[in-house]
Amino acid sequence: SIQAFDRLTKTLYGRVSQHALLCRDPGIGDYAFLTEVARLALHDDRYAFLKDRQFIRVDCRFVAPDESRRFLNHLFAEIAEHEHLVVILDGLASLLPPGSGNRAVLLAALNRCACRIIGLVTPEEYEDHFAGYADTPEFFTVIPLPEPGIETATHLVEHFAVGLCRQYDVSISPEAIHSAVNLTHNYVPNKRLPQKAVAVLNDICEDIAFARLRDPKTRTQVGEQ
């Protein structure tokens, strides 16, 4: 959303080294959102203050609880002194298992580091590890990222469809994209846009690519009857 975008860029602009928690449900296009921030940093003069920033993603989702302290210490030893870095921690909560004391270690590391951190957390993880703590606002700007509406989700799916076309050597019609978004919006309530629409298109593309192995004359456009 525009509000989330403005809050994140303002946080990255701030002279005080504050970090961000992007609070979202999985599947709502957080990578597309962050990719757009990084793109604007390169190409939009309004965000010239980000031009020297380098965005990197660290996948923490599958760090085992007994490895979390070592991972956390090693990570900040590598990134802390690099003020040009914006480090996206996907699965930040995996580094904060119950009873580990790692939250205090994280805050101490944040207090010393020169780079900026964007932590990706779910609403439940935010409640468990950050909500209600007096020190959370001192270190983090909390930015809710809601599920996009139909129009925004359609634009995001169009973006992801380009990658699917390249991956499977197919074309995807605008009608197929609109149908995937609208049908999953109405009939797949337990998942989030745009991921659920992209998943449907991916399955169709995969079926076409597999069928082409047996019959090279198989249709190549998603959206054909």
Secondary structure as GFF3:
##gff-version 3
##sequence-region A 1 225
A	DSSP	alpha_helix	2	13	.	.	.	ID=ss1
A	DSSP	beta_strand	19	23	.	.	.	ID=ss2
A	DSSP	alpha_helix	30	43	.	.	.	ID=ss3
A	DSSP	three_ten_helix	45	50	.	.	.	ID=ss4
A	DSSP	beta_strand	54	59	.	.	.	ID=ss5
A	DSSP	three_ten_helix	65	67	.	.	.	ID=ss6
A	DSSP	alpha_helix	68	79	.	.	.	ID=ss7
A	DSSP	beta_strand	85	90	.	.	.	ID=ss8
A	DSSP	three_ten_helix	92	95	.	.	.	ID=ss9
A	DSSP	alpha_helix	102	112	.	.	.	ID=ss10
A	DSSP	beta_strand	116	121	.	.	.	ID=ss11
A	DSSP	alpha_helix	123	129	.	.	.	ID=ss12
A	DSSP	alpha_helix	136	139	.	.	.	ID=ss13
A	DSSP	beta_strand	140	144	.	.	.	ID=ss14
A	DSSP	alpha_helix	150	168	.	.	.	ID=ss15
A	DSSP	beta_strand	171	172	.	.	.	ID=ss16
A	DSSP	alpha_helix	174	187	.	.	.	ID=ss17
A	DSSP	alpha_helix	195	214	.	.	.	ID=ss18
A	DSSP	beta_strand	221	222	.	.	.	ID=ss19
###
